Amino acid sequence: MPDLLLHSLTELREVLLPVVEAVRPRRIVEIGSESGGFTELLLGWAREHGAHLVTIDPAPADYVRQIAQRNAKSHTLVLDKSPGALAGIAPADLYVIDGDHNYYTVFAELESIHRQTGGRAVSILHDVGWPCARRDQYCDPLGLPPEHVHPYDFERGLTLGESGVVVGGFRGNGNWAPALVEGGARNGVLTAIEDFRTKQPGYQLAVVPAVFGVGVLYPDEHVAAGELAASLAPCHENAVLARLEENRLRNYLRVIALQDHIASLESAQKSALAELSSTVRSLEAQRDAQLEGRRGAEARIRELEALLREAEAREGRPLLGRVVDRLRGRG
Ligand SMILES: C[S@@+](CC[C@H](N)C(=O)[O-])C[C@H]1O[C@@H](n2cnc3c(N)ncnc32)[C@H](O)[C@@H]1O
């Protein structure tokens, strides 16, 4: 079954592979691989064109480790975190930035790439749309300098049109935490790109408003700048794509709300069943105790009847007469 929520760069392959084709990189660095769908596409391109792919991810899926092992000539996997890991990796022509989606990390990645490549590389950046455009997301907030981390929350989630956090909503289930507040200075992926462009003029940015938003940042003077601009123009800030994206996000938020509602009904049903079975157990215990008491009383009646019969036999006449008949239900 296809993913309920499309989220991988793989979904944008028809837009992004022409970018790779236009740049014709000798080396590609991918930051953030997850299950390796996009890694595989990049690797396929690299193998076909004699290029080399480096993937940086501290915790990729086993599949990514396997393809790196199988393709050692064309693929290097670096089990480390960006931006720190970038310093130890030779410069590339193309970077795919899709790791930790927060201002500090993305700004530092762009700075490092700019420094290492002399401002000549092209970068594809994921999550330039909602929810990360103007709000940090942290995979490992304790691993970042504390002064660069906004207050965050691993429990609560996000919903469209709400700049705070909400109970429920779109959330990371322990995998990532959003900043408590959207907007303001030094907050979010798109803000990081804008601040980087202010500091380092000379880059163009095309934004594809689909699948959480993808930005392509390329130097004005890049040999493929014209080709990139032409190839991305139909998607750049495309209003139809933006409307479809908002619609799918709203639908997905509704799905999450329904899933949460079902989960709360299931949990209420579980507690009601637990209460019911404890009441049944206690009623059964009461019934058993009453049956036990009744069996004891009947045994005592039989003993007394036997004693009475013995006494009547000794006396040679009925004793207690009608009282006993009444007790025996005959009167
Ligand atoms: C959104 S997923 C990447 C999805 C993938 N690019 C795709 O489109 O299919 C994010 C990945 O980034 C990795 N990650 C998190 N923080 C990172 C960091 N500081 N440096 C590199 N990778 C990181 C996570 O382990 C995760 O596998």
The ligand as an ORCA input file, in Angstrom:
! r2SCAN-3c Opt
* xyz 0 1
  C      13.509     13.275      6.495
  S      14.633     11.986      6.623
  C      15.415     11.979      5.056
  C      14.527     11.484      3.971
  C      15.199     11.267      2.628
  N      16.064     12.342      2.237
  C      14.120     11.076      1.577
  O      13.738     12.066      0.964
  O      13.635      9.937      1.421
  C      15.792     12.645      7.711
  C      17.044     11.788      7.926
  O      18.038     12.673      8.436
  C      18.799     12.011      9.382
  N      19.407     13.069     10.218
  C      18.909     13.667     11.322
  N      19.769     14.583     11.778
  C      20.819     14.567     10.925
  C      22.034     15.300     10.866
  N      22.344     16.241     11.774
  N      22.900     15.015      9.863
  C      22.595     14.062      8.931
  N      21.472     13.348      8.944
  C      20.591     13.592      9.928
  C      17.827     11.092     10.089
  O      18.525      9.995     10.666
  C      16.904     10.687      8.942
  O      17.324      9.473      8.385
*
